[in-house]
Amino acid sequence: MPSSLSPASPGVAIRDARVEDAETILQIYNREVLESLATMDLVPRTLEQQRAYLRDRSGALAVLVAETDTSSSVVGFASLSPFRDRPGYRTSVENSIYVHRDCHRMGIGNSLLGALVNQARSHGFHAIFARITGAQEASMALHERHGFLLVGVEREVGRKFGQWLDVAVMELVLTE
């Protein structure tokens, strides 16, 4: 049984994001935009864009945040997004997970992904996709622990920091 069915890691609490979390989420995300391959965004978001993003997300597509016993602020966030815009794809979603760099290897990503899988399952989705840029081994291993399988690699489909990037596509089928 995939670990996504397990509760949050000890010391990690998951909850729905609030608009008041926008600034902390923005700091985590924009650092990844500027310094990593975790997102293909090239331009940092503004605080108002982040607030609008949070206000527009609810229900099955609500943003989740993680807090730890040792921190009174958000240390990671995650969301489900529509897989594609055509109606025939409405039973599939894509996930995104971002953890503050000072909080890696604390079980936060594991807790967030487990909560996303449970959220997708409870809302009747059939499949979740992860698109992982630049062979990020830790992200791929996390998804594998939750039962995701590598279903393909898109070669040189993105460009960031002057390099062509592959995107690994992983999938978890929730219902058989």
C-alpha positions as CSV (number, residue, x, y, z in Angstrom):
1,M,0.0,0.0,0.0
2,P,1.5,3.4,-1.0
3,S,2.5,5.6,1.9
4,S,0.2,8.3,0.6
5,L,-2.5,6.7,2.8
6,S,-0.5,7.3,5.9
7,P,-1.0,10.4,8.1
8,A,1.3,13.4,8.1
9,S,4.8,12.9,9.4
10,P,5.3,13.5,13.1
11,G,5.6,17.2,13.9
12,V,4.0,18.2,10.5
13,A,0.5,19.7,10.3
14,I,-1.3,20.1,6.9
15,R,-4.1,22.6,6.4
16,D,-5.8,24.5,3.7
17,A,-3.9,27.7,2.7
18,R,-5.4,31.1,3.6
19,V,-4.8,34.4,1.8
20,E,-2.8,35.4,4.9
21,D,-0.3,32.7,3.9
22,A,0.4,34.4,0.5
23,E,3.6,36.2,1.6
24,T,5.3,33.1,3.0
25,I,4.2,31.0,0.0
26,L,5.5,33.7,-2.3
27,Q,8.9,33.7,-0.6
28,I,9.2,29.9,-1.0
29,Y,8.0,29.9,-4.6
30,N,10.0,32.8,-5.9
31,R,13.2,31.4,-4.6
32,E,12.6,28.3,-6.7
33,V,11.7,30.5,-9.7
34,L,15.0,32.4,-9.4
35,E,17.4,29.6,-8.2
36,S,16.2,26.2,-9.1
37,L,14.7,23.9,-11.8
38,A,11.7,23.0,-9.6
39,T,9.5,25.2,-11.7
40,M,9.7,26.4,-15.3
41,D,8.4,29.8,-14.3
42,L,11.1,32.4,-15.2
43,V,9.5,35.5,-13.6
44,P,8.8,35.8,-9.9
45,R,5.2,36.3,-8.8
46,T,4.0,39.5,-7.1
47,L,2.3,39.4,-3.8
48,E,-1.0,40.4,-5.4
49,Q,-0.7,37.6,-8.0
50,Q,-0.1,35.1,-5.1
51,R,-3.1,36.4,-3.2
52,A,-5.3,36.1,-6.3
53,Y,-4.0,32.6,-6.9
54,L,-5.0,31.6,-3.4
55,R,-8.4,33.3,-3.6
56,D,-9.1,31.4,-6.8
57,R,-8.3,28.0,-5.4
58,S,-10.9,25.9,-3.4
59,G,-12.4,22.5,-3.1
60,A,-10.4,19.8,-4.9
61,L,-7.9,22.3,-6.2
62,A,-7.3,24.1,-2.8
63,V,-3.7,24.9,-1.9
64,L,-2.4,23.0,1.1
65,V,0.3,24.2,3.5
66,A,2.5,22.5,5.9
67,E,3.6,23.8,9.3
68,T,5.9,22.1,11.8
69,D,6.0,22.0,15.6
70,T,9.1,24.1,15.5
71,S,7.8,26.8,13.2
72,S,4.8,29.1,13.5
73,S,4.8,29.8,9.7
74,V,4.3,27.9,6.5
75,V,7.3,25.7,5.5
76,G,5.8,24.2,2.4
77,F,2.8,24.2,0.1
78,A,1.2,21.9,-2.5
79,S,-1.7,21.9,-4.9
80,L,-3.6,20.0,-7.5
81,S,-4.2,21.7,-10.9
82,P,-6.2,20.6,-13.9
83,F,-4.2,18.2,-16.0
84,R,-5.4,19.8,-19.3
85,D,-8.1,22.2,-20.2
86,R,-10.2,19.9,-22.4
87,P,-13.3,18.3,-20.7
88,G,-12.2,14.8,-21.4
89,Y,-9.2,15.2,-19.1
90,R,-11.3,16.5,-16.1
91,T,-10.7,13.3,-14.1
92,S,-6.9,13.8,-14.0
93,V,-4.9,16.4,-12.1
94,E,-1.3,17.5,-11.8
95,N,0.4,18.1,-8.5
96,S,2.9,20.7,-7.4
97,I,4.9,20.6,-4.1
98,Y,7.4,23.2,-2.8
99,V,9.2,23.0,0.5
100,H,11.3,25.7,2.1
101,R,15.0,24.9,1.5
102,D,15.8,25.0,5.2
103,C,13.2,22.3,5.8
104,H,14.1,19.6,3.3
105,R,14.4,16.0,4.6
106,M,11.9,16.6,7.5
107,G,9.0,14.7,6.0
108,I,7.2,17.8,4.8
109,G,7.1,16.8,1.2
110,N,6.0,13.4,2.1
111,S,3.1,14.8,4.3
112,L,2.1,17.2,1.6
113,L,2.0,14.6,-1.2
114,G,0.1,12.2,1.0
115,A,-2.5,14.9,1.7
116,L,-2.7,15.7,-2.0
117,V,-3.3,12.0,-3.0
118,N,-6.0,11.7,-0.3
119,Q,-7.6,15.0,-1.5
120,A,-7.6,13.8,-5.1
121,R,-9.0,10.4,-4.2
122,S,-11.8,12.0,-2.0
123,H,-12.8,14.2,-4.9
124,G,-13.1,11.3,-7.3
125,F,-10.1,12.0,-9.5
126,H,-8.8,9.0,-11.5
127,A,-5.1,9.9,-12.0
128,I,-2.5,12.3,-10.7
129,F,0.5,13.4,-12.8
130,A,3.8,14.8,-11.6
131,R,6.0,16.7,-14.1
132,I,9.5,16.8,-12.7
133,T,12.0,19.0,-14.4
134,G,15.7,18.4,-14.7
135,A,16.0,14.9,-13.2
136,Q,15.3,16.0,-9.6
137,E,16.1,12.7,-8.0
138,A,14.6,13.5,-4.6
139,S,11.3,14.6,-6.1
140,M,11.2,11.4,-8.2
141,A,12.0,9.2,-5.2
142,L,9.2,11.0,-3.2
143,H,6.7,10.3,-5.8
144,E,7.8,6.7,-6.2
145,R,7.3,6.2,-2.4
146,H,3.7,7.2,-3.0
147,G,3.1,4.7,-5.8
148,F,3.8,7.0,-8.8
149,L,5.3,5.3,-11.8
150,L,7.5,6.9,-14.5
151,V,5.5,6.9,-17.7
152,G,7.7,9.0,-19.9
153,V,10.4,11.6,-20.4
154,E,9.8,14.6,-22.6
155,R,13.2,15.5,-24.0
156,E,14.4,19.1,-24.0
157,V,11.0,20.6,-23.7
158,G,12.0,23.5,-21.5
159,R,14.8,26.0,-21.2
160,K,16.0,27.7,-18.0
161,F,19.4,29.0,-16.9
162,G,20.7,28.6,-20.4
163,Q,20.2,24.8,-20.6
164,W,17.7,22.6,-22.3
165,L,15.7,20.5,-19.8
166,D,14.0,17.2,-19.9
167,V,10.7,16.7,-17.9
168,A,10.0,13.3,-16.3
169,V,6.3,12.4,-16.3
170,M,5.1,10.3,-13.4
171,E,1.6,9.0,-12.8
172,L,-0.5,7.5,-10.0
173,V,-3.8,5.9,-11.0
174,L,-6.1,6.2,-8.0
175,T,-8.9,3.9,-9.2
176,E,-8.6,0.7,-11.1
